[in-house]
Amino acid sequence: MAKKALQGVRVVELAQLVAGPYCAKLLADLGAEVVKIEEPLTGDEARRRGPFLGDMPHHERSGLFLYLNTNKLGITLNIKTKTGREIFKRLVNWADILVEDKPPRVMPELGLDYENLRALNPRLIMTSITPFGQTGPYRDYKAYHLNIFHAGGEPSIMHQGSAVHRGSAIADRAPVKGPGFMGDYDCGLSAATATLAALYARGATDSGQHIDVSKQETLVSLERLENVLYPNRKKVETTAMIRASAQGRGMVGGLMRCKDGYVMMAAMQDSQWRGLVELMGSPEWTKDDKFKDELSRVLHSREATSRVQQWVADKTMEEIFRDGQERGVPVGKVNSPQDVVHSPQLKSRGFFVEIEHPATGKIEYPSAAYKLSKTPWSVARPAPLLGEHNEEIYCRLLDYARQDLAIMRENGVI
């Protein structure tokens, strides 16, 4: 078997739902040995979130949990108990990296803050992922994905962008969050990047460090253009301003409905406009002086877009996409989940893989978003059953006897 990029790196994950587990999953996919800690009996909150295979809710059949926790070992441990904290410290002493998402006050109150853990393991990298970070007036605020997505400014930008493409019909709608846990995945990716940087730095310094990840700051940092507009202009970019900006660039197109779905089009340059005119069969209206050049289309882009929409409505996504691409028109299909799963491009690259799980059988999962030629991605194991690797970790790694496990289970430790 080929060596993995992070082979030999040991990770303890004390996190649930999406951001922390996704951070640890990215490390596991690169070959790190990840031990996921869950609460006894209840487990990770993601186990109770859908979608569930066959629409049958069950803590071992959550698609969210199954995806986020492939390639991990799983144990149960209650760190609120004295014995649980002692076991946790032994695991930290074994580990290179700790990924945790407890509220900022929790770990210090349990005596498990970075300073105490560093005394046990000076090389430890501790990645703490919280809604607003470890410091500041909001540090102790509880927040969910919906709150954080808005706190980072993402919904406003998404809403404004949609308004540009769909016209004034939604201009007055309230902003909404992105689909699923989109923002939390961004936070997990950011946390994993910082963790790998700290691991690289440890190679030079032989010293670990504490990584303080704020979900809010992660999402704010993704809006690179908007980050500089208000501080410098002292203006909020409203929907109307963004629409005017789009028209100012002479853009014709946007999100458009056709016979069997939607396409996204953006004909801004003269060459793209000529391709679009040819695609539509050179209708008479395109010969009007209002559309003769980019400057003219700046002033009449809404009218042009409306006429293009009328033409698009009677066509299929495929014919607009294929014929438009041949003519140099920037146009793409808005794919459904089914389209993505059956994409010939993704199939040719083997992006979706079958993984067999004891509770679900074989189902398809997304693989990795990269291909490493010398340390390739592969499936080492499916997501763990609740407490599946208790015996392996406690008995073989930490030298507890099976009788000890029975006593700890009875006392609510594991």
N, C-alpha and C positions, 0 to 999 in steps of 0.2 A: 504494500500500500504506500502511496506517495506521502511524503511528509507534509504536514500542514503548516501554514504560515505562523500560527500561534501555538504550535505543538509544545507542550511543557508548561504553558502559562495556566495558572490556576485561578479560578474566579469563584467567589461566593456571591450569590444574588439574593438579596433580601428586598424584594420589590414585587409589585403586582400590577395587574392590568397591562398598560402598554409601554410607557416610556422606558422604565427601568428594565423590564423583560426584553424589550426590543434591543436596547443597548447591549445586554448580556447575550442575546441571540446572535447579534452581529459578531461578537467575540467568539462565541461557540462555533459559528459557521466557518470561522477562520482557523478553527482547530483547538481553541482553548478548552480546558476541562472546566465546565461550569456546574456548580452544585447550587440548585435552586432551593431556597428555604420557603416553605409554606406553613400557614397556621394549621395545627392539627384539626382534623374533622372538616373544617370549612374550606381550607385551601385558598388559592388565588381567586380574587374577585372575578377575574376573567373567565373562570370555569362556569360562572353563572350568567355570562353574557353570550348572546347568539352571534352569528347564526349557529344553530345546532344541526348536526347531520340528521336528515330525515325529519326536520322540525320537531324532534323529540328532545326536550330539555333534559340534560343529564350532565353532571359535572365532568364526565370524561369524554363528552362529545361536542364541546364548544369549538367551533372552527377558529375563533379568536385565540383561545388558549393553545390549541393544537399547533397553529402556525407559529406563535410567538415563542414556543418552548421546545422546538425540535433541537436535537443535539445536546440536550441538557440532562443531567442527573437530578432527581428530585427527592427531597426529604421533607419531613414535617418536624417543626421545632417551635416551641413556645418560649421566646426570649424574655417574656415577662416573669418567668420562674427563675429562681436562683440557679438551679441545675441547667436550665436552658441557656442562661447567660454564660455559664462556664463552658458549655459545649460550643457555643458560638465563638468564644474567645479562642478555643482550640482550632476551630475552623479558620478563623482569621489568621492565626499564627501559621497555618498551612498555606494560606492563599497569597497570591500576588496582588489581586484586585478584589475589592469589595464594591458592589453596586447596590445602593440602598435608596429608598424613596420615602423614608419616614419623615413626618413633620419635624422641623428643626429642633424642637425641644425634646423629642422622644429619646433619641440616642444618648444625649448627655444625661438625661434623667436616669437612664438605665446603666450609666457608667460605660457606655459603648461609643462615646464620641471619638473623634479622630485622635486627639491627644492621648487618650487612654489606650486606644488600639495601637497607636504608633509605638508606645512604650513596649508592647508585646512584639511588634513586628515593624521595625524601622523602615523596611522596604515596601510597606503596604501602600498601595494606591487606593484611596477611598473616593468613589464617585457618588456624590449625594445629589439626587434629582428631586427638586421641590417646586411648587408652583411659582414662588417669588424669590427663591434663594435663601441663604442662611442668614442674611442680614437685611436691615431696612425696616421701615414701619409696617410693611405687609408680610414680613417673614412668617408670622404665625397664622395668617389667613388660610382658611380651608378653601379649596377651589377644585372644580371638576374641569373636564376638557372644555365644556361650553364656556366657562368663565375665563379660562386661560386663553382660549382662542380669541375671545373678544379683547382681553387685556393686551394681547399682542398686536391688535389692529388689523388682523387678517380679514375679518368679515367685511369691514368697510371697503377694503381694496377689492375683494372678490365681488362685492355687490356693485361697486362702481364699474368694474370691468364688465359685468354682465349687463349693466344698464347701457353701456356703449353699444353692445352688440344686439341687444333686444329692443332698443328704442325706449320711448317714454312710458311704456305700459308698466314697467316695474320701478320707475324712478322713485316712487314714494313708498316702496316696500321697506320694511324693517330689515336690517342685515341679519344674516343667519350664520351659523358655524359651517365649517366644511364637512364633508361626508365622513362618517365613522369617527375614527380617532386620528385624523390626518395630522393635526398639530402635535399630538403625542408621539407619533412616529418621527416627526421632524426633531423633536426633543431627544428621542432615543438615539437618533443618528448623530446629533451634535455631541451628546454625551459620550458616545463610542469614539468619535474622532478625538475628543479631548483626552479620553482614557488611553488611546493608542499613543498620543503625543507624550503623555506622562510616562508610559511604559518605555518609550524610546529614550526619554530624558533620564530615566532610572538607569539605563544601560551605561550612561556616562557618569552619573553621580552616585550610583548605588544607594539612592535615597528615594523613598516614596513621597507622595504629596496628596493633599486633599483637593478634590475638584468640586467646586460649588456650581451646580448647574441650575439656573433659573429658567423655567419653562417660558415665562413671560419674555425674558430677554432673548431667548432662542427665537421666538416667533417675531419679535420686533426686529431682530437682526436680519431676518429673511427679507424684509421689505426695504431693500437697499435704496431704491429711488425715493420712496416716501420718507425715509429717515432723514434725508437732507432737505426736503422741500419746505417743511414747516419751520425748522430752525433758521433757515436762511430767508425764506419769503414771508414768514409769519402769516401764511394763508393755509387754510384747509382745502385740499383738492376735492371739491365736490363732484358729484356725478355730472353736473352740467359742464363744469370746467374740463373734466376728462373727456366728455363727449366732444366738446369744442376742440380739444387738443387733437382727438382722433380725426375730426373733420379737417383740422388745420394741416394734418399730414396727408390729406387727400385720400384717405382710406375708403375704399368701397368694399362692402362685404360685412363680415361679422358672423355671428351664429345664425344659420339659416335652416329652416325646415324644408325638407324635401319629401318625396312620396313615402319613403321607408325609414326616415330618421332625420338626422341633422348633419350638416357639414359646416366647417369653419373656413371662412374665406377672407383674404386680405389683399386686395389689389390696389397697391399704393403707387407704384412706379408706372411710367408710360408703357414699358414693355409688358408689364403684368396686365395692364388695362387692355392692351391690344390683344393679348392672349385670351382674356375674358370675352372681349367682343367677338373674336373668332369662335370661341366655344359656344356662344349663344347664337351663332349664325348671322352675325352682323345685322341685328335689328335696326330699323330705321331711326329709332330714338337715340341710338348711340352716335349718330352723325350730327346731332344738334351741337351748336357751338358751345353750349353749356358744359360739354364733356370733352372738348377738343384737346385739352392739355391738363397737366397736374394742377395748375393754378385755378383753372375753371372748375375742376372737380372738387377743389377745396370748398368752393362756395355752394356746390350742389351735390355734395356726397350723399346727403340723406335721400334726395330724390333718386339718384342713381342706385343706391342700395335698395330702395323700395322696388324699383323696376327689376333689379337682378333677383330679388326675392320672389317676385311673381314668376319669373322664368324657372327658378330653382324648384318651386313647389311642384312642378309636373315631372321632375326627373328623379332618378334613384341616386342614392349615395355613391354607388359604384361607378355609374357612368359620369357623374360630375367629377369624382376623384380621379379616375383614370384619364379621361379626356382632358381634364383641366391640367393635370400634371404634364401631359404630353405637350401642352401649349405654354408651359411656364407660369401657370396661374398658381399662386400659393393657396392651396385648398387641401383639406384633409377631412376624413370621415370622423364623426364622433362615435367611437366604438362602444358597444354595450359590453358587459362582462362576458357574455357568450362569444362575442366577436374576438375579444382578447384571448380567451381560453383556446379558441380554435384558429388563432392567427397562424398562417403558414410560416411566417418569419420566426415566431417564438417556438413553433414546433421544430423547425429546422435546427434551432440552437439548443433544443432540449431544456427549455426554461421551466416547464412544468414537469414535475417528477412524481411518481407514485411512492408513497410511504405507507407501510403497513403498521397499524396501531392496534393493540389488543382489543380496544373498545369500539373501533370503527371499521376495522379491516383496511383494505387498500383504498386510499383516496389520493387525489392529486393536490400537490402543494406548489406554490411558487418556489423556485430555487434561489440562487443568488443573482444579484444585479451585475456581476463581474465574472470574468473567467481568468484565473491565474494559471499560467502555463506550467509552472513547476510545483505549485502547491494548490492543486485544484479543490474546489468545493465538493463535498459529498455528504451524504446522510449517514451519520454515525448511529443515531437512534431516534425514534419518534419522541414526541413530548411525553414526559413521565406520567404514570398514574400517580394519584395522590399518595405520597409516602413510598413510592415504588422502590427507592434505593436506600431506604433506612438501614437495612442490614448491611449493605455494601459499604456505606459511609461510616456508620457507627461501629460496626464490628471489625471490618477489615482495615479501615483507615484510622479510626480512633481507638481501636482495641477494646471496645466494650463487649461483654458477653451477651448472648441472646437473652439470658435471664434479666440482665440489666434493661434491655429494651422492653421487656414485658412490664417491669416495674415502672419505667419512665412513661410508658403508654398509659398505665393505670393511674399515674399521678398527673397526667395532662401535660407532660413535658414534650412528648412527641406524638 
